[in-house]
Amino acid sequence: MTLFHAIRRHLWLAVLFGIASNLLVLTPTLYLLQVYDRVLPSRSLETLAMLIVFMVIALAMMLAVDVVRARLLADLGRQVTDRLDQLALAARIDGQARRTAQPGLATLQDVSSLRHFLSGSGLIALLDLPWLVLYLAMMFAFHWVLGLISVLSAALLAGLTVLNDRMTRRRVRLYTTHQRETEQFLAQISRNAEIVAALGMEAAMTGAWSARRRIDMDAEAAVTDTSSSNRSISRVLRQWIQVVMMGAGAWLVINQAATGGVMLATTLLLGKALAPVEQLLGSWKQLVEVRQAWSRLDALWRRPPAASRVDLPTPAGRLTVEALSFSSATQADPRGRLLLRGIQFALQPGQLLVIVGASASGKSTLLRLLAGLWTPQAGAVRLDGANIAQWPRERLGRFLGYVPQDVELFAGTVAGNIARNPDPAARDAEAIVRAAQRARVHELILGLPNGYETQIGESGETLSGGQRQAIALARALYGDPRLVLLDEPNANLDADGERALNAALAQLKRDGVTVVVVTHRQAVLSIADRVMLMRNGEIECFGSREEVEAWVKSRTRPARPEPGKALQEATAS
């Protein structure tokens, strides 16, 4: 279903209310005609009283119709954009997580432009524009001279509208594109605020952002100035048109080709007829933005929902990786660079795999593939025999624990972060405490100022690096995960924290949870069931710790090998 089909019911209702509104708009014209052509010549106060009563009723009806139509369109804006907001944010999250972000995908800014257009005067003016034909026809019914003046006036304002479009369309497209880039640049500065401040980059970043903003503001000002000038011209032009219409009407009255009522009524009617054109000029920038965003929003609306899948049973945690290969190919670089090649191994429930290797050997990439965040070019990751891509993300998340290398927490409380939900009503207090206890961080959390209700600030800024990692581990263990993936979970931990982590991992093994840990440290190796040594995107060695240690020793052949020394050197190399 297209986006237009989703909103057409509301639009048809708005059109129906528009018919009533535009018919009622004719009542002041009829009132003038009757007063000048009937009441004044006859001096009938009864007729005037009846006309006034009629006008009061008509204007009250017109007010009610206009209010209902405005609320109808505002409701349409809320309903449609609420759904589009969710789709746009979900697409952005999915694209960022999978590194498949598309430049042409609709953004939240596009949704905001549509909402303002649907609930503003621009759409109402667009819906009222076809009534211009009826008004012009009425002008001709009064006198062909008045009709001709009306047609020429409408053509003049339409020409000004087309000219405004040609002068602003390209500028609007350029500045909206550049404005998005500026917002992305600001988001990058915000994410890296700590390093910006520490390295004295504040002046440079502020200057770069300010330069971009000046370009955006200059481009927007150029569009606004052009539109404002054309709007002012149209306003003055409409006043001149009414002067000409009044003069033509007076000439017809003098020559007894029309009455005084016709002269005033047609002048008033022409103003009403040309009002939508002037309103469109006033909201032209908004109209151009919506026109440019419409195709993106329509594509977003028509994106097929995730295919419904048969609910798979709760997994035991058997992990199988089959000939996995992955490259960094993107739309900008279709060939990319091969990051993983021929990765193949299997883990049984309750086994702990430690992945070691030099930097850029593919460890974190492999972990993202195991989590189903990225899609391999070849091979498959299977959980209890089912390809991990077959699992709906919502359901898979219940059985998957994941701690990335760069830990990100959300603003809010410790409890909200562990529960994976900022809504207090949706939290399970027992499950939160149980996850913290499994992660061996319960005592640490109780030591915070307000315990589980401690506000941690933006991205957990009030916590230390070790505390953030500890809470991220508790979040990974929330619920009943059967597969836990940890990327450098001990990078910021002290000796006590590392012992607590090892105790938590040992308990997970006893509970039958499959665990994969990427690390450069050696402490976790003591409890590992399997060790994988990676180099240049390939498995160099896989087996028990003793087997990998023996393999490394056979390659390095030290004169007097120390226990674990050869594997430590291979990991750091």
C-alpha positions as CSV (number, residue, x, y, z in Angstrom):
1,M,0.0,0.0,0.0
2,T,1.3,3.4,-1.0
3,L,1.5,6.4,1.3
4,F,-1.2,8.2,-0.7
5,H,-3.6,5.2,-0.2
6,A,-3.0,5.4,3.5
7,I,-4.0,9.1,3.7
8,R,-6.6,9.3,1.0
9,R,-9.6,8.7,3.3
10,H,-8.7,11.7,5.4
11,L,-8.1,13.7,2.2
12,W,-11.5,12.9,0.8
13,L,-13.1,13.9,4.0
14,A,-11.1,17.1,3.9
15,V,-12.3,17.7,0.3
16,L,-15.9,17.2,1.4
17,F,-15.5,19.7,4.2
18,G,-13.7,21.9,1.7
19,I,-16.8,21.9,-0.6
20,A,-19.0,23.0,2.3
21,S,-16.4,25.7,3.3
22,N,-16.1,27.1,-0.2
23,L,-19.8,27.2,-0.7
24,L,-20.3,29.0,2.5
25,V,-17.6,31.5,1.5
26,L,-20.0,32.6,-1.2
27,T,-22.5,33.8,1.4
28,P,-20.8,37.3,2.0
29,T,-20.9,37.8,-1.8
30,L,-24.6,37.0,-1.9
31,Y,-25.2,39.2,1.2
32,L,-23.6,42.2,-0.6
33,L,-25.6,41.6,-3.7
34,Q,-28.9,41.4,-1.8
35,V,-28.1,44.5,0.4
36,Y,-27.1,46.7,-2.5
37,D,-29.6,45.5,-5.1
38,R,-32.6,44.7,-2.9
39,V,-32.4,46.2,0.6
40,L,-31.2,49.7,-0.3
41,P,-33.6,50.3,-3.2
42,S,-36.6,48.9,-1.2
43,R,-35.5,50.3,2.2
44,S,-36.9,47.0,3.7
45,L,-35.6,46.5,7.3
46,E,-37.3,43.1,7.5
47,T,-35.3,41.8,4.5
48,L,-32.1,43.2,6.0
49,A,-32.9,41.5,9.3
50,M,-33.5,38.1,7.6
51,L,-30.2,38.5,5.6
52,I,-28.3,39.2,8.9
53,V,-29.8,36.1,10.5
54,F,-28.9,34.1,7.4
55,M,-25.3,35.5,7.5
56,V,-24.9,34.7,11.2
57,I,-26.0,31.1,10.6
58,A,-23.8,30.7,7.5
59,L,-20.7,32.2,9.2
60,A,-21.2,30.0,12.2
61,M,-21.4,26.9,9.9
62,M,-18.3,28.1,8.0
63,L,-16.4,28.4,11.3
64,A,-17.5,24.9,12.4
65,V,-16.6,23.4,9.0
66,D,-13.1,25.1,8.9
67,V,-12.3,24.0,12.5
68,V,-13.4,20.4,11.8
69,R,-11.3,20.4,8.5
70,A,-8.3,21.8,10.3
71,R,-8.6,19.2,13.1
72,L,-9.1,16.4,10.6
73,L,-5.9,17.3,8.8
74,A,-4.0,17.7,12.1
75,D,-5.2,14.3,13.2
76,L,-4.1,12.9,9.8
77,G,-0.6,14.5,10.4
78,R,-0.4,12.9,13.8
79,Q,-1.5,9.4,12.8
80,V,0.6,9.1,9.6
81,T,3.7,10.7,11.0
82,D,3.6,8.7,14.2
83,R,3.8,5.6,12.1
84,L,6.4,7.1,9.8
85,D,8.5,8.3,12.8
86,Q,8.6,4.7,14.0
87,L,9.5,3.3,10.5
88,A,12.2,6.0,10.0
89,L,13.8,5.4,13.4
90,A,13.6,1.6,13.0
91,A,15.2,1.9,9.5
92,R,17.9,4.2,10.9
93,I,18.7,1.8,13.8
94,D,18.8,-1.2,11.4
95,G,21.0,0.6,8.9
96,Q,23.4,1.9,11.5
97,A,23.6,-1.5,13.3
98,R,24.1,-3.4,10.0
99,R,26.3,-0.7,8.4
100,T,23.8,-0.6,5.5
101,A,22.5,2.9,5.8
102,Q,21.1,4.3,2.5
103,P,21.6,8.0,1.7
104,G,18.2,8.1,0.0
105,L,16.3,6.7,2.9
106,A,13.7,8.9,4.5
107,T,14.7,10.7,7.7
108,L,12.9,12.1,10.7
109,Q,13.3,15.5,9.2
110,D,11.3,14.3,6.2
111,V,8.6,13.1,8.5
112,S,8.5,16.4,10.3
113,S,8.2,18.3,7.0
114,L,5.2,16.1,6.0
115,R,3.5,16.6,9.4
116,H,3.8,20.4,9.2
117,F,2.5,20.4,5.7
118,L,-0.5,18.2,6.5
119,S,-1.5,20.2,9.5
120,G,-0.6,23.6,8.1
121,S,-2.3,26.0,5.7
122,G,-0.4,24.8,2.6
123,L,-2.5,21.6,2.1
124,I,-5.7,23.6,2.7
125,A,-4.7,26.1,0.1
126,L,-3.9,23.2,-2.3
127,L,-7.3,21.7,-1.7
128,D,-9.0,25.0,-2.2
129,L,-7.2,25.9,-5.4
130,P,-9.6,24.0,-7.8
131,W,-12.4,26.2,-6.6
132,L,-10.7,29.1,-8.5
133,V,-12.3,27.7,-11.7
134,L,-15.8,28.1,-10.1
135,Y,-15.1,31.6,-8.9
136,L,-13.8,32.6,-12.4
137,A,-17.0,31.1,-14.0
138,M,-19.1,33.2,-11.6
139,M,-17.2,36.3,-12.7
140,F,-18.0,35.6,-16.3
141,A,-21.7,35.1,-15.2
142,F,-21.7,38.7,-13.9
143,H,-19.9,40.2,-16.9
144,W,-17.3,39.0,-19.4
145,V,-15.1,42.0,-18.6
146,L,-15.0,41.0,-15.0
147,G,-14.3,37.4,-15.9
148,L,-11.5,38.4,-18.3
149,I,-9.8,40.5,-15.6
150,S,-10.1,37.6,-13.1
151,V,-8.6,35.1,-15.6
152,L,-5.7,37.5,-16.3
153,S,-5.2,38.0,-12.6
154,A,-5.1,34.3,-11.9
155,A,-2.7,33.7,-14.7
156,L,-0.4,36.5,-13.4
157,L,-0.3,35.0,-9.9
158,A,0.1,31.5,-11.3
159,G,3.1,32.7,-13.3
160,L,4.6,34.2,-10.2
161,T,4.1,30.9,-8.4
162,V,5.9,29.0,-11.3
163,L,8.7,31.6,-11.2
164,N,9.1,31.2,-7.5
165,D,9.3,27.4,-7.9
166,R,12.0,27.7,-10.5
167,M,14.0,30.1,-8.4
168,T,13.8,28.1,-5.2
169,R,13.5,24.4,-6.0
170,R,17.2,23.7,-6.6
171,R,18.3,25.9,-3.7
172,V,15.9,24.1,-1.3
173,R,17.3,20.7,-2.4
174,L,20.9,21.8,-2.0
175,Y,20.4,23.4,1.4
176,T,18.4,20.5,2.8
177,T,21.0,18.0,1.7
178,H,23.8,20.2,3.2
179,Q,21.7,20.7,6.4
180,R,21.6,16.9,6.9
181,E,25.3,16.7,6.6
182,T,25.7,19.5,9.2
183,E,23.4,17.6,11.6
184,Q,25.5,14.4,11.2
185,F,28.7,16.4,11.8
186,L,27.2,17.9,15.0
187,A,26.2,14.4,16.1
188,Q,29.8,13.2,15.6
189,I,31.1,16.1,17.6
190,S,28.6,15.3,20.4
191,R,29.6,11.6,20.4
192,N,33.3,12.5,20.6
193,A,32.9,15.4,23.0
194,E,35.4,13.9,25.5
195,I,38.2,13.5,23.0
196,V,37.4,16.9,21.5
197,A,37.8,18.6,24.9
198,A,40.9,16.5,25.9
199,L,42.9,17.2,22.7
200,G,42.0,20.9,22.6
201,M,39.9,20.4,19.4
202,E,37.0,22.5,20.6
203,A,37.9,25.6,18.7
204,A,38.6,23.7,15.5
205,M,35.4,21.7,15.7
206,T,33.3,24.7,16.7
207,G,34.8,26.7,13.8
208,A,34.1,23.9,11.3
209,W,30.5,23.5,12.5
210,S,30.0,27.2,12.5
211,A,31.2,27.4,8.9
212,R,28.8,24.7,7.9
213,R,26.0,26.5,9.7
214,R,26.7,29.8,8.0
215,I,26.5,28.0,4.6
216,D,23.2,26.5,5.7
217,M,21.8,29.7,7.0
218,D,22.9,31.7,3.9
219,A,21.3,29.1,1.6
220,E,18.1,29.1,3.7
221,A,18.1,32.9,3.8
222,A,18.4,33.0,0.0
223,V,15.4,30.8,-0.4
224,T,13.4,32.7,2.3
225,D,14.3,36.0,0.8
226,T,13.2,34.9,-2.7
227,S,9.9,33.5,-1.3
228,S,9.3,36.5,0.9
229,S,9.9,38.9,-2.0
230,N,7.6,36.9,-4.3
231,R,5.0,36.7,-1.5
232,S,5.1,40.5,-1.0
233,I,4.9,41.1,-4.7
234,S,1.8,38.8,-4.8
235,R,0.2,40.6,-1.9
236,V,0.7,44.0,-3.5
237,L,-0.4,42.6,-6.9
238,R,-3.6,41.2,-5.4
239,Q,-4.4,44.7,-4.0
240,W,-3.8,46.2,-7.4
241,I,-6.0,43.6,-9.0
242,Q,-8.8,44.4,-6.6
243,V,-8.3,48.1,-7.4
244,V,-8.6,47.3,-11.1
245,M,-11.6,45.1,-10.5
246,M,-13.3,47.8,-8.5
247,G,-12.6,50.4,-11.2
248,A,-13.9,48.0,-13.9
249,G,-17.0,47.4,-11.8
250,A,-17.5,51.2,-11.4
251,W,-17.2,51.7,-15.1
252,L,-19.8,49.0,-15.7
253,V,-22.1,50.7,-13.2
254,I,-21.7,54.1,-14.8
255,N,-22.5,52.5,-18.2
256,Q,-25.5,50.7,-16.5
257,A,-24.0,47.3,-17.5
258,A,-23.9,46.2,-13.8
259,T,-25.2,47.2,-10.4
260,G,-23.4,48.5,-7.4
261,G,-23.9,45.2,-5.6
262,V,-22.1,43.4,-8.5
263,M,-19.2,45.8,-8.3
264,L,-18.6,45.1,-4.6
265,A,-19.5,41.4,-4.7
266,T,-17.1,40.6,-7.6
267,T,-14.2,42.5,-5.9
268,L,-14.8,40.6,-2.7
269,L,-15.1,37.3,-4.6
270,L,-11.9,37.8,-6.5
271,G,-10.0,38.3,-3.3
272,K,-11.4,35.0,-2.0
273,A,-10.6,33.3,-5.3
274,L,-6.9,34.4,-5.4
275,A,-6.3,33.8,-1.6
276,P,-5.2,30.1,-2.1
277,V,-2.7,31.1,-4.7
278,E,-1.2,33.7,-2.3
279,Q,-1.2,31.1,0.5
280,L,0.7,28.6,-1.7
281,L,3.3,31.2,-2.4
282,G,3.6,31.8,1.4
283,S,4.2,28.1,2.1
284,W,6.1,27.3,-1.1
285,K,9.3,26.4,0.8
286,Q,7.4,23.8,2.8
287,L,5.7,22.5,-0.3
288,V,9.0,22.0,-2.1
289,E,10.5,20.2,0.9
290,V,7.5,17.8,1.1
291,R,7.6,17.2,-2.7
292,Q,11.3,16.3,-2.4
293,A,10.7,14.1,0.7
294,W,7.5,12.4,-0.7
295,S,9.2,9.7,-2.7
296,R,11.5,8.8,0.2
297,L,8.5,8.7,2.6
298,D,6.5,6.6,0.1
299,A,9.3,4.2,-0.3
300,L,9.6,3.9,3.5
301,W,5.9,3.4,3.9
302,R,5.9,0.7,1.2
303,R,8.8,-1.3,2.7
304,P,7.4,-4.7,3.3
305,P,7.1,-5.7,7.0
306,A,9.3,-8.4,8.4
307,A,8.0,-11.7,7.2
308,S,6.2,-13.6,9.9
309,R,8.1,-16.7,10.9
310,V,7.2,-19.8,12.8
311,D,8.2,-19.3,16.4
312,L,11.2,-21.5,17.0
313,P,11.5,-23.3,20.4
314,T,13.8,-21.9,23.1
315,P,17.3,-22.6,21.9
316,A,19.7,-24.7,24.0
317,G,22.6,-22.7,22.8
318,R,24.3,-25.0,20.2
319,L,26.3,-22.7,17.9
320,T,27.4,-23.7,14.5
321,V,29.4,-21.6,12.1
322,E,29.6,-22.9,8.5
323,A,32.3,-21.5,6.0
324,L,31.7,-17.9,7.0
325,S,33.0,-15.2,4.8
326,F,32.5,-11.5,5.0
327,S,33.7,-8.4,3.2
328,S,33.4,-4.6,3.8
329,A,31.5,-4.1,0.5
330,T,29.2,-1.1,0.4
331,Q,27.3,0.8,-2.2
332,A,30.1,3.3,-2.4
333,D,32.7,0.5,-2.6
334,P,31.1,-2.7,-4.1
335,R,34.2,-4.7,-4.0
336,G,35.3,-3.9,-0.4
337,R,38.0,-5.7,1.5
338,L,37.7,-9.3,2.6
339,L,37.5,-9.3,6.4
340,L,36.7,-12.9,7.2
341,R,37.4,-16.0,5.1
342,G,36.2,-19.6,5.7
343,I,35.4,-19.4,9.4
344,Q,34.1,-22.7,10.6
345,F,33.6,-24.1,14.1
346,A,30.9,-25.4,16.5
347,L,30.2,-25.0,20.2
348,Q,28.0,-27.1,22.4
349,P,25.7,-25.6,25.1
350,G,27.7,-24.6,28.2
351,Q,31.0,-24.2,26.3
352,L,33.1,-21.0,26.6
353,L,35.1,-19.9,23.5
354,V,37.8,-17.3,23.9
355,I,38.8,-15.6,20.6
356,V,42.3,-14.0,20.6
357,G,44.5,-12.5,18.0
358,A,46.2,-9.3,16.9
359,S,44.2,-6.1,16.3
360,A,42.3,-6.0,13.0
361,S,42.3,-9.8,12.7
362,G,38.5,-10.0,12.4
363,K,37.5,-10.8,16.0
364,S,34.9,-8.0,16.5
365,T,33.6,-8.6,12.9
366,L,33.0,-12.3,13.7
367,L,31.2,-11.4,16.9
368,R,28.8,-9.1,15.0
369,L,28.1,-11.9,12.5
370,L,27.4,-14.3,15.4
371,A,24.9,-11.7,16.8
372,G,23.2,-11.5,13.4
373,L,23.9,-7.8,13.1
374,W,25.7,-8.2,9.8
375,T,24.9,-10.6,7.0
376,P,27.7,-12.7,5.6
377,Q,28.4,-12.9,1.9
378,A,28.9,-16.7,2.2
379,G,28.3,-19.3,4.9
380,A,25.9,-19.2,7.8
381,V,25.6,-18.9,11.6
382,R,23.2,-21.4,13.1
383,L,21.7,-21.4,16.6
384,D,20.4,-24.9,17.4
385,G,20.5,-25.7,13.6
386,A,18.4,-22.7,12.5
387,N,20.1,-19.9,10.6
388,I,20.3,-16.9,12.9
389,A,18.7,-14.8,10.1
390,Q,15.5,-16.8,10.5
391,W,15.0,-15.5,14.0
392,P,12.9,-12.4,14.5
393,R,15.1,-9.8,16.2
394,E,12.6,-9.3,19.1
395,R,12.5,-13.0,19.9
396,L,16.2,-13.6,19.3
397,G,17.0,-10.7,21.7
398,R,15.4,-12.7,24.6
399,F,18.0,-15.5,24.1
400,L,21.0,-13.4,23.1
401,G,23.3,-11.4,25.3
402,Y,25.7,-9.0,23.6
403,V,28.3,-6.5,24.9
404,P,30.1,-4.6,22.1
405,Q,33.6,-3.3,22.3
406,D,32.4,0.3,22.7
407,V,29.9,0.1,25.5
408,E,26.9,2.4,25.1
409,L,24.4,3.0,27.8
410,F,21.2,5.0,27.6
411,A,20.3,8.1,29.7
412,G,18.1,7.0,32.6
413,T,18.4,4.6,35.5
414,V,20.6,1.6,36.0
415,A,17.5,-0.5,36.2
416,G,16.2,0.8,32.9
417,N,19.4,0.0,31.2
418,I,19.6,-3.6,32.6
419,A,15.9,-4.2,31.7
420,R,16.5,-3.0,28.1
421,N,13.4,-0.8,28.5
422,P,13.1,2.8,29.7
423,D,9.5,2.3,30.6
424,P,9.3,1.6,34.4
425,A,5.9,-0.1,34.0
426,A,7.4,-2.7,31.6
427,R,10.3,-3.8,34.0
428,D,10.6,-7.0,35.9
429,A,12.4,-6.1,39.2
430,E,13.2,-9.7,40.0
431,A,14.7,-10.3,36.6
432,I,16.8,-7.1,36.9
433,V,18.3,-8.1,40.2
434,R,18.8,-11.7,39.0
435,A,20.8,-10.4,35.9
436,A,22.9,-8.2,38.1
437,Q,23.6,-11.1,40.5
438,R,24.6,-13.3,37.6
439,A,26.9,-10.6,36.3
440,R,28.4,-10.3,39.9
441,V,27.6,-6.5,39.9
442,H,24.7,-6.5,42.4
443,E,26.9,-5.2,45.2
444,L,28.5,-2.6,42.9
445,I,25.0,-1.3,42.0
446,L,23.9,-1.1,45.6
447,G,26.9,1.1,46.3
448,L,25.7,3.7,43.8
449,P,23.9,6.8,45.3
450,N,20.4,5.5,44.6
451,G,21.1,1.9,43.8
452,Y,19.2,0.5,40.9
453,E,17.4,3.9,40.5
454,T,20.6,5.9,40.1
455,Q,20.5,8.2,37.1
456,I,23.6,7.6,35.0
457,G,23.4,10.6,32.6
458,E,23.9,10.7,28.9
459,S,25.6,7.5,27.7
460,G,26.4,6.6,31.4
461,E,28.7,9.7,31.8
462,T,28.4,9.6,35.6
463,L,29.9,6.1,35.7
464,S,33.5,4.9,35.3
465,G,34.5,2.7,32.4
466,G,34.5,-0.4,34.5
467,Q,31.1,0.4,35.9
468,R,29.7,0.9,32.4
469,Q,31.1,-2.5,31.3
470,A,29.7,-4.2,34.4
471,I,26.2,-2.8,33.8
472,A,26.4,-3.7,30.1
473,L,27.2,-7.3,31.2
474,A,24.2,-7.3,33.5
475,R,22.1,-6.0,30.5
476,A,23.4,-8.8,28.4
477,L,22.4,-11.4,31.0
478,Y,18.9,-10.0,31.5
479,G,16.2,-12.6,30.9
480,D,17.3,-16.0,29.9
481,P,20.1,-15.7,27.3
482,R,21.4,-19.0,25.8
483,L,24.1,-17.4,23.8
484,V,26.3,-14.6,25.2
485,L,28.7,-12.6,23.1
486,L,31.3,-10.4,24.8
487,D,33.7,-8.1,23.0
488,E,36.6,-7.1,25.3
489,P,34.4,-7.2,28.5
490,N,37.4,-6.8,30.8
491,A,39.1,-3.9,29.0
492,N,38.3,-1.5,31.8
493,L,38.1,-3.8,34.7
494,D,40.6,-4.0,37.6
495,A,41.8,-7.2,39.2
496,D,38.7,-7.5,41.4
497,G,36.4,-6.8,38.4
498,E,38.2,-9.4,36.3
499,R,37.8,-12.0,39.0
500,A,34.1,-11.2,39.3
501,L,33.8,-11.5,35.5
502,N,35.5,-14.9,35.5
503,A,33.2,-16.1,38.2
504,A,30.2,-14.9,36.2
505,L,31.4,-16.7,33.1
506,A,32.0,-19.9,35.1
507,Q,28.5,-19.8,36.4
508,L,27.1,-19.3,32.9
509,K,29.0,-22.4,31.8
510,R,27.4,-24.3,34.7
511,D,24.0,-23.0,33.6
512,G,24.5,-24.4,30.1
513,V,24.9,-21.0,28.5
514,T,27.2,-20.8,25.4
515,V,29.6,-17.9,25.7
516,V,32.0,-16.3,23.2
517,V,34.5,-13.8,24.5
518,V,36.9,-11.7,22.5
519,T,39.8,-10.5,24.6
520,H,43.5,-9.5,24.6
521,R,43.9,-10.5,28.3
522,Q,44.9,-13.9,29.5
523,A,42.8,-14.3,32.7
524,V,39.7,-15.6,30.8
525,L,41.8,-18.4,29.2
526,S,42.0,-20.3,32.4
527,I,38.3,-21.2,32.2
528,A,38.0,-21.5,28.4
529,D,36.8,-24.7,26.8
530,R,37.9,-23.6,23.4
531,V,40.4,-21.1,22.2
532,M,40.4,-19.6,18.7
533,L,43.5,-17.8,17.4
534,M,42.8,-15.5,14.5
535,R,45.0,-13.8,12.0
536,N,44.1,-11.7,8.9
537,G,40.5,-12.8,9.0
538,E,41.2,-16.5,9.2
539,I,41.3,-19.1,11.9
540,E,45.0,-19.9,12.5
541,C,44.3,-22.4,15.3
542,F,41.2,-23.7,17.1
543,G,41.0,-26.2,20.0
544,S,41.4,-26.5,23.7
545,R,43.8,-24.1,25.4
546,E,46.4,-26.8,25.7
547,E,46.1,-27.7,22.0
548,V,46.4,-24.1,21.0
549,E,49.3,-23.5,23.4
550,A,51.1,-26.5,22.0
551,W,50.5,-25.3,18.4
552,V,51.8,-21.9,19.2
553,K,54.9,-23.4,20.9
554,S,55.6,-25.5,17.9
555,R,55.6,-22.4,15.8
556,T,57.6,-20.2,18.1
557,R,59.9,-22.9,19.7
558,P,61.2,-20.8,22.7
559,A,64.3,-22.0,24.5
560,R,62.5,-22.2,27.8
561,P,58.8,-21.9,27.4
562,E,56.8,-20.5,30.3
563,P,53.2,-21.6,30.9
564,G,50.9,-19.5,28.8
565,K,53.8,-17.3,27.6
566,A,53.7,-18.4,24.0
567,L,49.9,-17.9,23.6
568,Q,50.2,-14.5,25.3
569,E,52.8,-13.4,22.8
570,A,50.7,-14.7,19.9
571,T,47.7,-12.8,21.2
572,A,49.6,-9.5,21.4
573,S,51.4,-9.9,18.1
